[in-house]
Amino acid sequence: MTDFNDRERAEEAKFAFDEANDFKIAARRNRLLGEWAAEKMGLTPEETDAYKKAVVQADFEEAGDEDVVRKLLGDLTAAGCDVSEADIRAKLDECSVEARRQFMSEQG
């Protein structure tokens, strides 16, 4: 019975570890996405830092990426940027890959 309990604890620990890493990667992706959007909107470096944080915060509104896409689309449209939802989703995918690459290179 001890082997089963040990295995269960190990699986729970791995799940928690994976969840924490996924959270860190998503936050990094959102910062990269915020930086891209801030550049498109012509924000200052100080405004860019604040905006990146706001994009990370937006991801806590609901599960999934819709809250981030909605925020970026609204902000970019309000700033007069010619960006579609498809453009944002493509950049989101690109930033996801880059965030994972950066995270993995720091871990290794």
C-alpha positions in Angstrom: 0.0 0.0 0.0 2.9 2.3 0.6 4.0 2.1 -3.0 0.6 3.2 -4.2 0.6 6.2 -1.8 4.1 7.1 -2.8 3.1 6.9 -6.5 0.0 9.0 -5.9 2.0 11.7 -4.0 4.5 11.8 -6.8 1.8 12.2 -9.5 0.2 15.0 -7.4 3.6 16.7 -7.1 4.2 16.4 -10.8 0.8 17.8 -11.6 1.4 20.8 -9.3 4.8 21.3 -10.9 3.4 21.2 -14.4 0.6 23.6 -13.5 3.0 26.1 -12.0 5.2 25.9 -15.1 2.2 26.4 -17.4 1.2 29.4 -15.4 4.7 30.9 -15.7 4.8 30.3 -19.4 1.3 31.9 -19.9 2.4 34.9 -17.9 5.5 35.3 -20.0 3.5 34.8 -23.2 1.1 37.6 -22.1 4.0 39.9 -21.3 5.4 39.3 -24.8 2.0 39.9 -26.3 1.6 43.1 -24.3 5.0 44.3 -25.5 4.0 43.7 -29.1 0.7 45.5 -28.6 2.3 48.4 -26.8 4.8 48.8 -29.6 1.9 48.9 -32.1 0.2 51.6 -30.0 3.4 53.7 -29.7 3.5 53.5 -25.9 6.5 54.9 -23.9 8.7 52.4 -22.1 6.9 53.2 -18.8 3.5 52.8 -20.4 4.7 49.6 -22.0 5.7 48.1 -18.6 2.3 49.0 -17.1 0.5 47.6 -20.2 2.4 44.3 -20.1 1.2 43.9 -16.5 -2.3 44.8 -17.4 -2.3 42.1 -20.1 -1.1 39.5 -17.6 -3.9 40.7 -15.2 -6.5 40.4 -18.0 -5.8 36.7 -18.2 -7.3 36.2 -14.7 -10.7 37.3 -15.8 -11.8 33.9 -17.2 -10.4 30.6 -18.2 -8.8 30.4 -21.7 -7.4 33.2 -23.9 -10.6 35.0 -24.8 -10.1 37.6 -22.1 -6.6 38.5 -23.4 -7.7 38.6 -27.0 -10.7 40.8 -26.1 -8.5 43.2 -24.1 -5.9 43.5 -26.9 -8.5 43.9 -29.6 -10.3 46.6 -27.7 -7.1 48.5 -26.8 -5.6 48.2 -30.3 -8.8 49.2 -32.0 -9.2 52.2 -29.6 -5.7 53.3 -30.4 -6.5 53.3 -34.1 -4.3 50.3 -35.0 -5.3 48.2 -38.0 -5.2 44.8 -36.3 -7.8 42.0 -36.6 -8.7 39.3 -34.1 -6.9 36.8 -36.4 -3.8 38.9 -36.2 -3.9 38.8 -32.4 -4.5 35.1 -32.3 -1.6 34.5 -34.6 0.6 36.6 -32.4 -0.7 34.8 -29.3 0.4 31.5 -30.9 3.8 33.0 -31.8 4.3 34.4 -28.3 3.3 31.0 -26.8 6.1 29.3 -28.7 8.6 32.0 -27.7 7.6 32.0 -24.1 8.0 28.2 -23.8 11.3 28.4 -25.6 12.6 31.1 -23.2 11.3 29.2 -20.2 12.8 25.9 -21.2 16.2 27.5 -22.0 16.2 29.0 -18.4 15.4 25.7 -16.9 18.0 23.6 -18.7 
